[in-house]
Amino acid sequence: MTVKVRYHDFVTKTQQVQIGLTDNDRTIIDTVKSLFQSVYSQNCKVRLIGVRLSGLTHGNAQPNLFVNEEKDVQLHQSVDKIRNKYGWKAIALADSKVNFRGIVE
């Protein structure tokens, strides 16, 4: 996973990290936010923000033996089913910072 920030003067900062296999939106979003905070400078105007996910796979993830994530998995599967049937804007998690226009607040 890589985050890139390019400033108005075309100076570019990039940060990347490798995470384990996951299909959990919250894990991905939290990691992206952390990477962004490590390269973002508040005193500069931003020209570009980029996020890249690589090494994606298709299939079932192996459950973690030491953490009970079953409720979390069921929650995300239910959200996916609703979004597939009624559209992306049909549902959002309560702790989500994304509004229904797809804009991060």
Phi and psi in degrees as a GROMACS rama.xvg file:
@    title "Ramachandran Plot"
@    xaxis  label "Phi"
@    yaxis  label "Psi"
@TYPE xy
-132.18  140.351  THR-2
-121.936  132.568  VAL-3
-123.408  135.345  LYS-4
-127.781  124.221  VAL-5
-112.945  130.677  ARG-6
-94.9362  172.585  TYR-7
-57.6963  -28.5648  HIS-8
-92.2761  14.1883  ASP-9
68.989  11.9382  PHE-10
-71.0539  130.796  VAL-11
-119.529  132.26  THR-12
-119.091  136.627  LYS-13
-131.461  140.759  THR-14
-137.016  139.716  GLN-15
-139.592  157.624  GLN-16
-150.926  151.484  VAL-17
-105.997  129.097  GLN-18
-115.129  162.671  ILE-19
-71.2924  170.484  GLY-20
-60.1036  131.824  LEU-21
-155.194  152.061  THR-22
-122.459  19.3361  ASP-23
-91.286  115.832  ASN-24
-55.9769  -42.4133  ASP-25
-61.5153  -40.5849  ARG-26
-61.3539  -44.6906  THR-27
-67.2947  -46.2973  ILE-28
-63.2107  -44.9831  ILE-29
-63.3591  -37.8753  ASP-30
-67.1816  -42.536  THR-31
-62.0045  -43.6525  VAL-32
-60.6373  -42.731  LYS-33
-63.2373  -44.4425  SER-34
-63.2602  -41.8418  LEU-35
-61.1203  -45.7977  PHE-36
-61.1177  -29.5848  GLN-37
-75.3199  -19.0722  SER-38
-114.92  -8.06477  VAL-39
-83.1635  132.588  TYR-40
-115.642  119.694  SER-41
-70.7678  -18.6285  GLN-42
-89.0546  7.10081  ASN-43
-122.337  145.817  CYS-44
-77.5517  138.526  LYS-45
-96.7369  133.257  VAL-46
-98.4154  -35.2404  ARG-47
-151.499  140.412  LEU-48
-126.873  127.745  ILE-49
-127.936  143.104  GLY-50
-128.678  131.389  VAL-51
-128.363  129.448  ARG-52
-108.81  132.052  LEU-53
-134.257  165.897  SER-54
70.4161  28.1387  GLY-55
-70.0393  146.255  LEU-56
-128.05  164.524  THR-57
-116.837  135.465  HIS-58
136.886  -169.493  GLY-59
-90.5528  138.688  ASN-60
-84.1283  146.775  ALA-61
-79.5708  128.995  GLN-62
-67.5313  149.89  PRO-63
-75.9353  128.645  ASN-64
-72.5728  -21.4352  LEU-65
-104.722  -4.68173  PHE-66
-128.743  131.16  VAL-67
-86.7458  99.9062  ASN-68
-107.12  10.9059  GLU-69
-58.5526  -43.573  GLU-70
-65.0757  -39.4622  LYS-71
-64.1871  -42.7645  ASP-72
-63.1672  -45.4411  VAL-73
-61.8779  -40.5272  GLN-74
-60.0971  -49.7387  LEU-75
-67.7667  -34.1992  HIS-76
-65.6575  -40.1262  GLN-77
-65.7371  -42.8848  SER-78
-61.2314  -43.5422  VAL-79
-60.5274  -42.1916  ASP-80
-62.4895  -44.4168  LYS-81
-63.5354  -43.9722  ILE-82
-65.7843  -36.7619  ARG-83
-66.1448  -35.0973  ASN-84
-82.8004  -42.5043  LYS-85
-113.57  -3.46847  TYR-86
104.69  158.981  GLY-87
-60.4521  -34.316  TRP-88
-81.1439  -1.00787  LYS-89
-69.8316  -26.2347  ALA-90
-153.262  148.3  ILE-91
-142.386  148.657  ALA-92
-73.2539  147.129  LEU-93
-61.5156  -31.5624  ALA-94
-89.8901  5.96725  ASP-95
-72.6167  140.862  SER-96
-97.3885  7.31926  LYS-97
-97.5196  126.117  VAL-98
-84.4143  -179.501  ASN-99
-75.0817  -2.53262  PHE-100
-94.2985  2.15365  ARG-101
83.2374  16.5607  GLY-102
-102.119  129.47  ILE-103
-74.6154  128.858  VAL-104
